[in-house]
Amino acid sequence: MRPVRFVALSEDGQALVLADEVGRLLALPIDDRISGALQADGTPHPVGTAVAVANAEVMASLSPRDIQARIRSGESAEDVARVAGVPVDRVLRYAGPVLQERAMLAQHARRTRLKTSDSGAPLAEVVDSRLAQHGIDTEKISWDAFRREDGTWRIVATWPSGKATAQAMWDLDKGRQVVAPHDDMAQYLCAERPTQILGQEPVPERTPHERGGHGLPGPSRINEPARGGRGLPAASDA
């Protein structure tokens, strides 16, 4: 028998979200047998009590559905906890499945065909190659995803650039299974002739100081994390 641990209530409140020893998530529907087991002999079971208390505390300010919707739209667990007025670990009980969903979508987008690539290359292959040309360690590129209000997903890549953090964003079309650049930096990274995509003529080689960090287009370098409506956390949160 494999041990499991309680993670959170499901978004609809009708199941317990459990995790096994390797972190795989399981859903246990709360039926009459589960309810009876949690309150055997008329005495509330400690697990059932803990679930009820945790749910009541968070529901006082934000429902589990609200918490998961905010996390899915890009907010960090810390931001949601601040809004809800509860400790971060209580928010994480509901955020776990959504953070995993965001991470899975980001990885899926990395393998998805880039719309602007004539050869049909996947996003990660094109971006890693372009950033490697600028001397950026591809192992330091972080990927994240968040869902916008219209239901579409936006993909974000961030990487260190000197003392700042650079980023690029793409739109994921799940129906057509393609990703398309959303901002100038994404267009630069994905363009076969990047000076033309930015409306610039080729210029002589400049010093690292003149180029700004790793020589990527100065106007597109951003020293703030991406924001999805109410704010996207650093990818490490996912």
Residue frames as qw, qx, qy, qz and C-alpha x, y, z in Angstrom:
[[0.000, 0.889, 0.457, 0.000, 0.00, 0.00, 0.00],
 [0.442, 0.349, -0.010, 0.827, 1.48, 3.33, -1.06],
 [0.209, -0.588, -0.456, 0.634, 1.29, 6.23, 1.41],
 [0.177, 0.638, 0.362, 0.656, -0.42, 9.44, 0.33],
 [0.217, -0.335, -0.406, 0.822, -0.79, 12.85, 1.93],
 [0.166, 0.831, 0.522, -0.098, -3.55, 15.44, 1.85],
 [0.395, 0.115, 0.198, 0.890, -2.80, 18.44, -0.41],
 [0.203, 0.099, 0.047, -0.973, -6.02, 20.40, -0.85],
 [0.528, 0.469, 0.615, -0.351, -9.70, 20.33, -1.60],
 [0.413, 0.323, 0.615, 0.588, -10.58, 20.21, -5.30],
 [0.007, 0.093, 0.144, 0.985, -11.73, 23.38, -7.00],
 [0.489, -0.376, -0.445, -0.650, -15.39, 22.34, -6.76],
 [0.373, -0.410, 0.552, -0.622, -14.99, 21.12, -3.16],
 [0.910, -0.011, -0.031, -0.414, -16.20, 17.63, -4.06],
 [0.937, 0.129, -0.255, 0.199, -12.91, 15.73, -3.76],
 [0.558, -0.749, 0.261, 0.241, -9.74, 15.50, -1.71],
 [0.604, 0.712, -0.345, 0.096, -6.53, 16.18, -3.64],
 [0.816, -0.494, 0.273, 0.123, -3.85, 13.75, -2.46],
 [0.398, 0.757, -0.517, -0.037, -0.19, 13.25, -3.40],
 [0.981, -0.118, -0.112, 0.105, 1.82, 10.03, -3.33],
 [0.683, -0.570, 0.155, 0.431, 5.46, 9.65, -2.34],
 [0.536, 0.057, 0.394, 0.744, 6.75, 10.81, -5.75],
 [0.034, 0.352, 0.047, -0.934, 4.46, 13.84, -5.94],
 [0.129, -0.235, -0.746, -0.610, 1.81, 12.50, -8.30],
 [0.361, -0.017, 0.301, -0.883, -1.60, 14.01, -7.56],
 [0.139, -0.270, -0.943, -0.137, -4.68, 11.87, -6.92],
 [0.402, -0.228, -0.006, -0.887, -8.33, 12.89, -6.56],
 [0.118, -0.201, -0.947, 0.222, -10.50, 11.11, -3.99],
 [0.325, -0.469, -0.389, -0.723, -14.21, 11.97, -4.41],
 [0.159, -0.092, 0.657, -0.731, -15.93, 12.81, -1.11],
 [0.534, -0.247, -0.632, -0.504, -18.80, 10.33, -1.16],
 [0.716, -0.553, -0.052, -0.424, -20.91, 8.90, 1.66],
 [0.921, -0.141, -0.253, 0.259, -18.25, 6.34, 2.57],
 [0.473, 0.321, -0.261, 0.778, -15.55, 9.00, 2.91],
 [0.297, -0.580, 0.071, -0.755, -17.82, 11.28, 4.90],
 [0.859, -0.433, -0.158, -0.222, -18.76, 8.37, 7.17],
 [0.837, 0.019, -0.292, 0.463, -15.13, 7.37, 7.68],
 [0.252, 0.436, -0.226, 0.834, -14.18, 10.92, 8.62],
 [0.414, -0.390, 0.258, -0.781, -16.93, 11.01, 11.25],
 [0.602, -0.095, -0.792, -0.041, -17.03, 7.45, 12.51],
 [0.439, -0.415, -0.701, 0.378, -18.98, 6.90, 15.74],
 [0.125, -0.923, -0.347, -0.114, -20.15, 10.49, 15.64],
 [0.495, -0.712, 0.116, 0.485, -16.66, 11.76, 16.48],
 [0.473, 0.860, -0.154, -0.111, -15.05, 14.03, 13.89],
 [0.904, 0.043, 0.061, 0.421, -11.91, 12.45, 12.44],
 [0.386, -0.649, 0.125, 0.644, -8.73, 14.58, 12.76],
 [0.324, 0.043, 0.577, 0.749, -8.26, 14.62, 8.98],
 [0.023, 0.687, 0.642, 0.341, -11.86, 15.65, 8.41],
 [0.298, -0.858, -0.263, 0.326, -11.57, 18.35, 11.05],
 [0.411, -0.426, 0.291, 0.751, -8.36, 19.70, 9.53],
 [0.229, 0.311, 0.643, 0.662, -9.93, 19.86, 6.07],
 [0.109, -0.809, -0.561, -0.137, -13.03, 21.61, 7.39],
 [0.372, -0.780, -0.103, 0.492, -11.05, 24.13, 9.43],
 [0.382, -0.221, 0.422, 0.792, -8.67, 24.94, 6.58],
 [0.136, 0.486, 0.665, 0.551, -11.54, 25.36, 4.17],
 [0.203, -0.859, -0.466, 0.057, -13.50, 27.60, 6.56],
 [0.410, -0.637, 0.035, 0.652, -10.50, 29.82, 7.26],
 [0.268, -0.071, 0.506, 0.817, -9.76, 30.47, 3.60],
 [0.026, 0.593, 0.713, 0.372, -13.42, 30.74, 2.65],
 [0.213, -0.753, -0.388, 0.487, -13.71, 33.61, 5.11],
 [0.038, -0.692, 0.190, 0.696, -11.94, 35.85, 2.59],
 [0.416, 0.455, -0.566, -0.546, -11.52, 33.92, -0.69],
 [0.934, 0.036, 0.231, -0.271, -13.12, 30.67, -1.78],
 [0.662, -0.233, 0.620, 0.350, -10.92, 27.82, -3.04],
 [0.591, 0.604, 0.460, 0.273, -12.23, 28.53, -6.54],
 [0.090, 0.995, -0.029, 0.025, -11.21, 32.21, -6.22],
 [0.489, -0.682, 0.485, 0.246, -7.76, 31.25, -4.97],
 [0.679, 0.038, 0.635, 0.367, -7.16, 28.83, -7.82],
 [0.453, 0.807, 0.333, 0.181, -8.48, 31.32, -10.39],
 [0.086, -0.970, 0.209, 0.085, -6.04, 33.95, -9.16],
 [0.572, -0.456, 0.611, 0.303, -3.11, 31.53, -9.21],
 [0.665, 0.365, 0.588, 0.282, -4.08, 30.37, -12.70],
 [0.322, 0.920, 0.178, 0.134, -4.14, 33.99, -13.93],
 [0.594, 0.539, -0.252, 0.542, -0.56, 34.47, -12.79],
 [0.349, -0.802, 0.244, -0.420, -0.61, 35.67, -9.18],
 [0.369, 0.313, -0.805, 0.344, 1.81, 34.21, -6.71],
 [0.575, -0.458, -0.673, 0.080, 0.74, 32.33, -3.59],
 [0.345, -0.240, -0.368, 0.829, 2.19, 35.18, -1.54],
 [0.153, -0.113, -0.186, -0.964, 0.03, 37.76, -3.33],
 [0.550, -0.377, -0.597, -0.446, -3.12, 35.68, -2.87],
 [0.555, -0.368, -0.627, 0.404, -2.34, 35.07, 0.80],
 [0.158, -0.098, -0.202, 0.962, -1.96, 38.80, 1.33],
 [0.367, -0.211, -0.343, -0.838, -5.35, 39.46, -0.29],
 [0.664, -0.357, -0.620, -0.219, -7.00, 36.64, 1.66],
 [0.332, -0.688, 0.360, -0.536, -5.34, 37.59, 4.92],
 [0.957, -0.254, 0.113, -0.087, -4.17, 34.03, 5.61],
 [0.465, -0.578, 0.598, 0.303, -0.76, 32.32, 5.86],
 [0.382, 0.528, -0.589, -0.479, 0.86, 31.31, 2.57],
 [0.055, -0.143, 0.988, 0.017, 0.87, 27.59, 3.45],
 [0.450, 0.397, 0.672, -0.434, -2.93, 27.60, 3.57],
 [0.513, 0.660, -0.139, -0.531, -3.12, 29.08, 0.07],
 [0.143, 0.473, -0.829, -0.260, -0.64, 26.48, -1.17],
 [0.429, 0.094, 0.868, -0.229, -3.09, 23.73, -0.17],
 [0.583, 0.638, 0.420, -0.278, -5.33, 24.91, -2.99],
 [0.267, 0.828, -0.318, -0.377, -2.66, 26.29, -5.33],
 [0.484, -0.363, 0.764, 0.227, -0.70, 23.06, -5.86],
 [0.620, 0.378, 0.671, 0.147, -2.76, 21.58, -8.73],
 [0.369, 0.914, 0.155, -0.074, -2.94, 24.94, -10.53],
 [0.158, -0.813, 0.496, 0.263, 0.79, 25.59, -10.23],
 [0.552, -0.113, 0.787, 0.250, 1.36, 22.15, -11.69],
 [0.551, 0.672, 0.494, 0.023, -1.05, 22.98, -14.52],
 [0.164, 0.958, -0.144, -0.186, 0.87, 26.17, -15.31],
 [0.336, -0.587, 0.684, 0.273, 4.18, 24.33, -15.33],
 [0.609, 0.186, 0.753, 0.166, 2.80, 21.65, -17.64],
 [0.464, 0.835, 0.291, -0.050, 1.43, 24.24, -20.08],
 [0.029, -0.890, 0.379, 0.252, 4.78, 26.03, -20.15],
 [0.438, -0.329, 0.794, 0.264, 6.59, 22.80, -20.95],
 [0.595, 0.492, 0.634, 0.052, 4.00, 21.94, -23.58],
 [0.313, 0.934, 0.037, -0.169, 4.51, 25.33, -25.22],
 [0.257, -0.693, 0.591, 0.322, 8.26, 24.78, -25.33],
 [0.446, -0.034, 0.850, 0.277, 7.65, 21.71, -27.52],
 [0.480, 0.692, 0.501, -0.199, 4.99, 23.41, -29.65],
 [0.563, 0.377, 0.378, 0.630, 5.64, 24.58, -33.21],
 [0.139, -0.523, -0.075, 0.838, 6.61, 28.23, -33.54],
 [0.497, 0.733, 0.432, -0.170, 4.23, 29.98, -35.92],
 [0.223, 0.914, -0.221, -0.255, 6.93, 32.21, -37.41],
 [0.397, -0.461, 0.744, 0.276, 9.33, 29.34, -38.10],
 [0.618, 0.444, -0.400, -0.510, 9.38, 28.25, -41.74],
 [0.370, 0.272, -0.888, 0.001, 10.89, 24.91, -40.72],
 [0.745, -0.427, -0.348, -0.376, 8.26, 24.29, -38.04],
 [0.440, 0.207, -0.678, 0.551, 10.84, 24.29, -35.25],
 [0.493, -0.661, -0.559, 0.091, 9.56, 24.13, -31.65],
 [0.146, -0.957, -0.015, -0.248, 9.67, 27.25, -29.50],
 [0.681, -0.670, 0.231, 0.185, 12.41, 26.08, -27.12],
 [0.796, 0.113, 0.305, 0.511, 14.76, 25.12, -29.94],
 [0.334, 0.748, 0.177, 0.545, 14.55, 28.57, -31.52],
 [0.322, -0.915, 0.051, -0.236, 14.77, 30.55, -28.27],
 [0.805, -0.483, 0.220, 0.265, 17.59, 28.48, -26.77],
 [0.731, 0.276, 0.249, 0.573, 19.62, 28.82, -29.94],
 [0.176, 0.828, 0.108, 0.521, 19.17, 32.59, -30.17],
 [0.482, -0.856, 0.123, -0.141, 19.96, 33.23, -26.50],
 [0.870, -0.249, 0.212, 0.369, 22.97, 30.92, -26.66],
 [0.575, 0.556, 0.140, 0.583, 24.33, 33.14, -29.43],
 [0.098, -0.854, 0.087, -0.504, 24.31, 35.98, -26.91],
 [0.324, 0.350, -0.718, 0.507, 26.24, 33.93, -24.37],
 [0.583, -0.341, 0.284, -0.681, 23.25, 33.18, -22.14],
 [0.042, -0.127, 0.982, -0.130, 23.24, 29.82, -20.37],
 [0.522, -0.200, -0.527, -0.640, 20.03, 28.11, -21.53],
 [0.478, -0.277, -0.796, 0.245, 19.85, 26.27, -18.20],
 [0.118, -0.257, -0.429, 0.858, 19.07, 29.63, -16.58],
 [0.315, -0.151, -0.371, -0.860, 16.00, 30.28, -18.74],
 [0.211, 0.213, 0.814, -0.497, 12.81, 29.91, -16.68],
 [0.234, -0.211, -0.644, -0.697, 9.47, 29.18, -18.31],
 [0.187, 0.290, 0.706, -0.619, 5.98, 29.86, -16.96],
 [0.107, -0.356, -0.678, -0.634, 2.41, 30.20, -18.22],
 [0.157, 0.304, 0.579, -0.740, -0.75, 31.95, -17.10],
 [0.160, 0.530, 0.778, 0.297, -4.31, 32.09, -18.37],
 [0.023, -0.064, -0.044, -0.997, -5.78, 35.39, -19.45],
 [0.410, 0.238, 0.481, -0.737, -9.34, 36.55, -18.83],
 [0.655, 0.366, -0.258, -0.609, -10.41, 35.48, -22.33],
 [0.950, -0.067, 0.271, -0.142, -9.29, 31.91, -21.61],
 [0.749, 0.573, -0.272, 0.192, -6.14, 31.98, -23.75],
 [0.806, -0.483, 0.028, 0.341, -2.72, 31.11, -22.35],
 [0.272, 0.908, -0.285, 0.141, 0.38, 33.28, -22.42],
 [0.920, -0.084, -0.123, 0.363, 3.87, 31.81, -22.16],
 [0.092, -0.964, 0.228, -0.104, 6.70, 33.69, -20.44],
 [0.864, 0.081, -0.206, 0.453, 10.44, 33.07, -20.55],
 [0.220, -0.957, 0.165, -0.090, 12.76, 34.93, -18.17],
 [0.864, 0.092, -0.163, 0.467, 16.54, 34.89, -17.86],
 [0.442, -0.739, -0.032, 0.508, 19.22, 36.91, -16.03],
 [0.539, 0.666, 0.135, 0.498, 20.70, 39.83, -17.96],
 [0.231, 0.492, -0.337, 0.769, 23.38, 41.56, -15.97],
 [0.024, 0.035, 0.673, -0.738, 21.80, 42.91, -12.82],
 [0.561, 0.134, 0.045, -0.815, 18.36, 42.87, -14.39],
 [0.491, 0.152, 0.857, -0.044, 15.94, 40.20, -15.60],
 [0.277, 0.233, -0.484, -0.797, 14.92, 40.01, -19.25],
 [0.508, 0.252, 0.767, -0.301, 11.73, 38.39, -20.46],
 [0.246, 0.116, -0.599, -0.753, 9.77, 37.49, -23.57],
 [0.526, 0.208, 0.633, -0.529, 6.15, 36.45, -24.03],
 [0.150, 0.029, -0.802, -0.577, 4.26, 34.31, -26.53],
 [0.684, 0.042, 0.184, -0.705, 0.61, 33.43, -27.13],
 [0.185, -0.088, 0.976, 0.075, -0.28, 29.73, -27.13],
 [0.661, 0.129, -0.219, -0.706, -3.00, 28.62, -29.55],
 [0.473, -0.177, 0.839, -0.202, -4.03, 25.27, -28.07],
 [0.767, 0.439, 0.328, -0.334, -6.47, 24.57, -30.89],
 [0.668, 0.709, -0.223, -0.041, -3.95, 25.01, -33.70],
 [0.886, -0.318, 0.096, 0.323, -1.03, 23.83, -31.57],
 [0.552, 0.503, -0.026, 0.665, 1.20, 26.81, -32.38],
 [0.392, -0.706, -0.235, 0.541, 2.83, 29.60, -30.42],
 [0.391, 0.732, 0.198, 0.521, 3.24, 33.16, -31.72],
 [0.392, 0.022, -0.298, 0.870, 5.40, 36.04, -30.42],
 [0.164, -0.826, -0.536, 0.057, 3.50, 38.51, -28.25],
 [0.201, -0.930, 0.023, 0.308, 6.05, 41.25, -27.53],
 [0.386, 0.853, -0.347, -0.060, 9.10, 42.80, -29.20],
 [0.278, -0.582, 0.763, -0.032, 11.59, 40.59, -27.38],
 [0.737, 0.116, 0.660, -0.090, 9.76, 37.43, -28.44],
 [0.669, 0.734, 0.079, -0.089, 9.72, 38.69, -32.04],
 [0.107, 0.828, -0.549, -0.031, 13.44, 39.39, -31.86],
 [0.472, -0.369, 0.798, -0.059, 14.23, 35.93, -30.52],
 [0.695, 0.276, 0.660, -0.072, 12.07, 34.19, -33.10],
 [0.512, 0.812, -0.046, -0.278, 12.87, 36.27, -36.18],
 [0.886, 0.166, 0.181, 0.394, 15.26, 34.87, -38.76],
 [0.413, 0.415, -0.010, 0.811, 16.47, 38.45, -39.36],
 [0.352, -0.637, -0.560, 0.395, 15.93, 40.15, -35.97],
 [0.187, -0.277, 0.006, 0.942, 17.14, 43.62, -37.03],
 [0.179, -0.217, -0.543, -0.791, 14.27, 43.78, -39.52],
 [0.383, -0.546, -0.742, -0.067, 11.63, 42.57, -37.06],
 [0.334, -0.626, -0.370, 0.600, 12.52, 45.48, -34.78],
 [0.303, 0.920, 0.231, 0.087, 12.47, 47.94, -37.68],
 [0.344, -0.818, 0.323, 0.329, 16.21, 48.54, -37.38],
 [0.674, 0.657, -0.338, 0.014, 19.02, 48.53, -39.89],
 [0.899, -0.114, -0.202, 0.372, 22.10, 46.38, -39.21],
 [0.133, -0.959, 0.210, -0.138, 24.57, 48.30, -37.08],
 [0.469, 0.522, -0.644, 0.303, 28.29, 47.85, -36.38],
 [0.715, -0.295, -0.586, 0.242, 29.29, 45.69, -33.41],
 [0.214, -0.799, 0.145, -0.542, 29.06, 47.61, -30.15],
 [0.144, 0.320, -0.790, 0.503, 30.58, 47.13, -26.75],
 [0.327, -0.381, -0.857, 0.113, 28.67, 45.14, -24.08],
 [0.065, -0.405, -0.425, 0.807, 27.98, 48.42, -22.27],
 [0.263, 0.201, -0.277, -0.902, 26.45, 49.95, -25.40],
 [0.400, -0.139, -0.812, -0.402, 24.43, 46.82, -26.11],
 [0.570, -0.379, 0.228, -0.692, 23.07, 46.65, -22.57],
 [0.802, -0.219, 0.495, -0.251, 23.74, 43.39, -20.73],
 [0.656, -0.040, 0.711, 0.249, 23.92, 40.52, -23.23],
 [0.066, -0.203, 0.551, 0.807, 23.43, 42.65, -26.34],
 [0.131, 0.531, 0.828, 0.124, 19.70, 42.04, -26.66],
 [0.043, 0.629, 0.325, 0.705, 17.45, 44.91, -27.77],
 [0.150, 0.062, -0.497, 0.853, 17.55, 47.54, -25.04],
 [0.434, -0.184, -0.012, -0.882, 13.89, 48.73, -25.19],
 [0.784, -0.174, -0.463, -0.376, 12.58, 45.20, -24.64],
 [0.482, 0.048, -0.741, 0.465, 14.61, 44.38, -21.54],
 [0.516, -0.642, -0.176, -0.539, 12.41, 44.47, -18.47],
 [0.205, 0.298, -0.744, 0.562, 13.44, 44.45, -14.85],
 [0.557, -0.105, 0.430, -0.702, 10.05, 43.34, -13.57],
 [0.307, 0.089, 0.947, 0.033, 8.30, 39.96, -13.62],
 [0.176, -0.231, -0.646, -0.706, 5.60, 39.44, -16.22],
 [0.311, 0.140, 0.528, -0.778, 2.11, 40.40, -15.17],
 [0.118, -0.266, -0.858, -0.424, -1.03, 38.53, -16.12],
 [0.365, -0.697, -0.457, -0.416, -3.83, 40.87, -15.20],
 [0.550, -0.820, 0.010, -0.160, -3.13, 40.91, -11.47],
 [0.130, -0.808, 0.573, -0.046, 0.47, 39.87, -11.67],
 [0.931, 0.183, -0.315, 0.016, 2.60, 36.95, -12.70],
 [0.645, -0.693, 0.308, 0.094, 5.10, 35.56, -10.14],
 [0.066, 0.633, -0.744, -0.203, 8.62, 34.51, -10.87],
 [0.761, 0.160, -0.542, -0.319, 8.73, 31.14, -12.54],
 [0.229, 0.229, -0.864, 0.385, 10.27, 29.57, -9.43],
 [0.497, -0.062, 0.453, -0.738, 6.85, 29.83, -7.76],
 [0.835, 0.185, -0.189, -0.482, 5.56, 27.30, -10.14]]
